[in-house]
């Protein structure tokens, strides 16, 4: 095979991993892989992985390297490439929304484990502080590879699309008043953070919400019920049962 060709790559970012010793090494740029082949450190029959491909592919079969070769390796490798385990950042904190319930925050590894074990479905949505809105988990780089090739179990969130909103909230169960903070809101309810949860799941309470001026929302009052208490008892999910049409309309415009 003629390995002397050295084409320019239109995308020469470090995005390829190499199967190596039962594990993987990388990431490498396409030009780096070609240089290793020309130096005899790699064979065209070795396997490479790129996240957007979702599978290990022989270098000779990868479209990125087609222009750099003139034939097919005569002795393809029989080694089985290892499963791809991307390095993940544990500094991000993720919130997960599925089956009309929001949970979190979780570290990246915890969410990955849930995806792998099936406790977090492919149709879930996730959010972290770097996002302006929720994203389908299958579209997020950190988790996309888990769901590659799996049918998407979509969760219908059209009626409860959420958006982060930091707002002062006063909560009352008609016996006491608690100061709290809204974390996000939808036309169906909101997530409220407080160290003093004013009741149990199913209990009816009332919220006086004071959004910041830059949100474009006016203050509003809503009555509803506690549908879930967060794992660390530092907040709760709240479902609207009584709220003015004007407030709902304003929330829908804010969320959309």
Secondary structure, DSSP 4 states (H G I P E B T S, - for coil): ------PPPS---S-EEEEETTEEEEEE-HHHHHHHHHTTSS-TTSEEE-TTT-SEEEGGG-GGGGGG-SS--SS---PPPPPP-----SS-EEEEEETTEEEEEEEHHHHHHHHHHTSS-TB-EEE-TT-SS-EEGGGSHHHHGGGTTSPP-B---GGG--EEEEEEEEEE-SS-EEEEEEEEE-SSEEEEE-SS--S-TT-EEEEEEEE-GGGTPPPEEEEEEEEEE-TTSSEEEEEEEEE-HHHHHHHHHHH-
